[in-house]
Amino acid sequence: MSVLAQGTHIFILDDTGETPEVVRIECATSFSPGGDPADQIEDTCLEHNERSYRSGLRTPGQASMGLNADPKYDSHLQLYGLSRMNPNPIISWAVGWSDGKAVPNFGYGVDSVTVSEGGSDYSESTTTVEFSAPEDSDGKVATGVATVVGGVVTEITITDPGSGYSAAPTVTVNDSGTGTGATATASLESRPSFVFPDTRTWFTFQGYVSDFPFDFAQNTVVTTEVSIQRSGDSNWIKKAAS
């Protein structure tokens, strides 16, 4: 079954100020997130009569968003301000599809874990690391694995930073064997990320606002076609089955 474009919402996660905030862009008239095609790497031998290629790095393109520009909308002024910053900050973008009405939140993932006490009598085969749940119910619990040397926990490596934390989680080192005494503390990432409710489909990427040009024409409203230079990959998140 097809999905209507009407009912789509565009959000940004602006963390350029003192307090990060999720902002819904009002009165968007169109949005094209662009693509990121893989570059061509030529792989042709001299004896060949036709060129052959391999897939190279992906090159993110430009996204564009049409707006009926209106200074009464704070989100329009905010986008214009982002376009004038030097250098332009890379921020997170999210497209909420029309199959839901939920609004994203933001939080932090776990960046690193510092082992305070290594304990004794641990074994890697029986040792597990447990993180407390994030404050945001839509967030994801972080995961990690312990490195054990001579019965002592020497390092904890993050395997999934999780999401939705507003404070560093509690880290518990468990051992189904005889290991005891290991303690550790977690530190959060420096930049926040979106936390998405699963009651809506999402498309997300990162990019900076490269231009916010106005268009004044006769017998029409003032418009703009915002240019967004994408950076890095994208993610298409399917709505959970109801």
C-alpha positions as CSV (number, residue, x, y, z in Angstrom):
1,M,0.0,0.0,0.0
2,S,1.4,3.4,-0.9
3,V,2.1,6.2,1.6
4,L,0.8,9.7,1.1
5,A,3.2,12.6,1.1
6,Q,0.6,14.8,2.8
7,G,1.1,14.6,6.5
8,T,4.9,14.4,6.3
9,H,6.9,16.4,8.9
10,I,10.5,17.6,8.8
11,F,12.5,17.9,12.0
12,I,16.0,19.1,12.8
13,L,18.1,18.5,16.0
14,D,19.8,21.8,16.6
15,D,22.6,21.5,19.1
16,T,24.4,24.7,18.2
17,G,23.0,26.6,21.2
18,E,23.4,26.0,25.0
19,T,20.5,23.5,25.0
20,P,19.9,21.1,22.2
21,E,16.3,21.1,20.8
22,V,14.2,19.2,18.3
23,V,12.6,21.7,15.9
24,R,9.7,21.0,13.5
25,I,10.0,22.9,10.3
26,E,6.6,24.6,9.7
27,C,4.9,24.9,6.3
28,A,7.3,22.9,4.1
29,T,5.9,22.6,0.6
30,S,8.3,20.0,-0.7
31,F,11.3,18.0,0.4
32,S,13.8,15.9,-1.6
33,P,16.5,14.3,0.6
34,G,18.8,13.6,-2.4
35,G,21.0,10.5,-2.6
36,D,24.5,9.3,-2.1
37,P,25.6,7.3,-5.1
38,A,28.8,5.2,-5.1
39,D,31.7,6.6,-7.0
40,Q,33.1,4.8,-10.0
41,I,36.6,3.3,-9.6
42,E,37.9,2.2,-13.0
43,D,39.2,-1.4,-13.0
44,T,40.0,-1.8,-16.7
45,C,42.9,-3.9,-18.0
46,L,44.8,-2.9,-21.2
47,E,43.7,-6.1,-23.0
48,H,40.0,-5.2,-22.5
49,N,37.9,-3.5,-25.1
50,E,35.3,-2.1,-22.7
51,R,35.8,-0.3,-19.4
52,S,35.0,-2.0,-16.2
53,Y,34.3,-0.4,-12.8
54,R,34.3,-1.2,-9.1
55,S,32.1,0.6,-6.5
56,G,33.9,3.3,-4.5
57,L,33.1,5.7,-1.7
58,R,29.6,7.1,-1.6
59,T,29.3,10.8,-2.3
60,P,26.3,12.4,-0.4
61,G,24.5,14.9,-2.6
62,Q,22.3,17.8,-1.8
63,A,18.9,17.8,-0.2
64,S,16.4,20.5,-1.0
65,M,13.3,21.8,0.9
66,G,10.7,24.2,-0.4
67,L,9.2,26.6,2.1
68,N,6.6,29.4,2.1
69,A,9.1,31.7,3.9
70,D,7.4,33.5,6.8
71,P,9.2,35.3,9.6
72,K,6.4,34.5,12.0
73,Y,7.8,30.9,12.0
74,D,10.7,30.6,14.4
75,S,11.9,27.5,12.6
76,H,12.3,29.5,9.3
77,L,14.4,32.1,11.1
78,Q,16.4,29.3,12.8
79,L,17.2,27.7,9.4
80,Y,18.2,31.1,8.0
81,G,20.5,31.6,10.9
82,L,22.1,28.2,10.4
83,S,22.7,29.0,6.8
84,R,24.6,32.2,7.8
85,M,26.9,30.6,10.4
86,N,30.6,30.2,9.4
87,P,31.4,27.4,9.3
88,N,28.0,25.9,8.7
89,P,27.3,23.3,11.5
90,I,26.3,19.8,10.5
91,I,23.1,18.9,12.2
92,S,20.7,15.9,12.2
93,W,17.6,15.8,10.0
94,A,14.6,13.6,10.3
95,V,11.6,13.1,8.0
96,G,8.6,11.8,9.8
97,W,6.3,9.9,7.3
98,S,2.6,10.3,7.1
99,D,1.9,6.9,8.6
100,G,2.2,8.4,12.1
101,K,2.1,11.6,14.1
102,A,4.8,10.9,16.8
103,V,7.5,13.6,17.4
104,P,11.1,12.5,17.9
105,N,13.1,13.3,21.1
106,F,16.8,13.4,21.6
107,G,19.3,11.9,24.0
108,Y,22.9,10.6,24.2
109,G,24.7,7.4,23.7
110,V,27.5,5.9,25.7
111,D,30.9,7.1,24.5
112,S,33.2,5.1,26.7
113,V,33.6,3.1,30.0
114,T,36.4,3.5,32.5
115,V,37.2,0.6,34.7
116,S,37.6,1.8,38.3
117,E,38.4,-1.5,39.9
118,G,39.5,-4.6,38.0
119,G,38.4,-7.1,40.7
120,S,39.7,-10.7,40.7
121,D,38.9,-14.2,39.5
122,Y,37.0,-13.1,36.4
123,S,36.9,-15.1,33.2
124,E,35.9,-13.7,29.8
125,S,33.7,-16.6,29.1
126,T,31.5,-16.0,32.1
127,T,31.7,-12.2,32.5
128,T,29.0,-9.9,31.1
129,V,28.5,-6.1,31.2
130,E,25.1,-4.6,32.0
131,F,24.0,-1.0,31.5
132,S,21.0,0.6,33.1
133,A,18.1,1.6,30.8
134,P,17.9,5.0,29.3
135,E,15.6,7.6,30.7
136,D,13.7,7.9,27.4
137,S,11.4,4.9,27.0
138,D,12.0,5.0,23.2
139,G,15.7,4.8,23.7
140,K,18.0,1.7,23.4
141,V,20.1,0.1,26.2
142,A,23.8,0.3,25.6
143,T,25.9,-2.9,25.4
144,G,29.5,-3.7,25.9
145,V,32.0,-6.5,26.5
146,A,34.7,-6.9,29.1
147,T,38.4,-7.8,28.5
148,V,39.8,-10.0,31.2
149,V,43.5,-10.5,31.7
150,G,44.8,-12.7,34.5
151,G,41.3,-12.7,36.2
152,V,41.2,-8.9,36.2
153,V,38.8,-6.8,34.2
154,T,41.1,-4.4,32.3
155,E,38.8,-2.8,29.7
156,I,35.2,-2.5,28.7
157,T,34.5,-2.0,25.0
158,I,31.2,-0.5,23.8
159,T,29.5,-2.7,21.2
160,D,26.4,-0.5,21.0
161,P,26.3,3.0,22.4
162,G,22.5,2.9,22.9
163,S,20.4,6.0,22.8
164,G,18.1,8.1,24.8
165,Y,20.3,8.7,27.9
166,S,20.2,12.0,29.6
167,A,22.6,10.9,32.3
168,A,25.4,8.4,32.3
169,P,24.1,4.9,33.0
170,T,25.1,2.6,35.8
171,V,27.6,-0.1,34.7
172,T,27.4,-3.5,36.4
173,V,30.0,-6.2,35.8
174,N,28.5,-9.6,36.3
175,D,30.2,-13.0,36.4
176,S,28.4,-16.3,36.6
177,G,31.7,-17.8,37.9
178,T,33.8,-16.6,40.9
179,G,34.8,-13.1,39.7
180,T,34.0,-10.2,42.1
181,G,34.9,-6.6,42.8
182,A,35.0,-5.0,39.3
183,T,33.5,-1.6,39.0
184,A,33.3,0.8,36.1
185,T,31.8,4.2,35.2
186,A,30.3,5.3,31.8
187,S,30.7,8.6,30.0
188,L,28.2,9.9,27.4
189,E,28.8,11.1,23.9
190,S,29.4,14.9,23.5
191,R,26.7,15.4,20.9
192,P,23.0,14.3,21.1
193,S,21.2,12.1,18.6
194,F,17.5,11.6,17.7
195,V,15.4,9.1,19.6
196,F,12.6,7.9,17.4
197,P,9.2,6.4,18.6
198,D,8.5,3.2,16.6
199,T,4.9,4.3,15.8
200,R,6.0,6.1,12.7
201,T,8.4,5.6,9.7
202,W,11.5,7.8,9.7
203,F,14.2,8.8,7.3
204,T,17.2,10.4,8.9
205,F,20.6,11.9,7.8
206,Q,23.0,14.6,8.6
207,G,23.9,17.8,6.7
208,Y,24.4,21.5,6.9
209,V,22.2,24.3,5.6
210,S,24.2,25.7,2.7
211,D,21.8,28.3,1.4
212,F,18.5,29.9,2.2
213,P,17.6,32.1,-0.9
214,F,14.4,34.1,-1.1
215,D,12.2,34.2,-4.2
216,F,9.9,37.3,-4.6
217,A,7.6,36.9,-7.6
218,Q,4.5,38.8,-8.7
219,N,1.1,37.6,-7.5
220,T,2.4,34.8,-5.2
221,V,3.8,34.3,-1.7
222,V,7.4,34.6,-0.8
223,T,9.1,31.2,-1.1
224,T,12.6,29.7,-0.6
225,E,14.3,26.5,-1.8
226,V,16.6,25.6,1.1
227,S,19.8,23.7,0.1
228,I,21.2,21.1,2.5
229,Q,24.5,19.5,1.9
230,R,24.4,16.0,3.2
231,S,27.3,14.4,5.1
232,G,27.7,10.7,5.8
233,D,25.1,8.0,5.4
234,S,21.3,7.9,5.9
235,N,18.9,5.6,7.7
236,W,15.4,4.5,6.8
237,I,13.6,3.2,9.9
238,K,10.4,1.2,9.4
239,K,7.3,1.8,11.6
240,A,6.8,-1.1,14.0
241,A,4.0,-3.6,13.2
242,S,0.8,-2.7,15.0
